[in-house]
């Protein structure tokens, strides 16, 4: 689909964009190629396709919600400089 320079100027005005005269022709080519691509989308057969109301799945797969203590306190505390009572031990910073 070919778009005119006058239409480009009108779109630029509505979008509050300042387009130089030298940039009108390249902009015309780009917008025309975009509109040509959009026209090609209308050729895709969509007769037997249900309209989508969302891009998300109807049902998201979830794992079971089980409360555990992790069972790996020793592994976590192995990186601690100091630990006591299965907790990180940090120096006092507020008096």
Secondary structure, 3 states (H helix, E strand, C coil): CCCCHHHHHHHHHHCCCCCCHHHHHHHHHHHHHHHHHHHHHCCCCCCCCCCCCCCCCCCCCCCCCCCCCCCCHHHHHCCCCCEECCEECCCCCCC
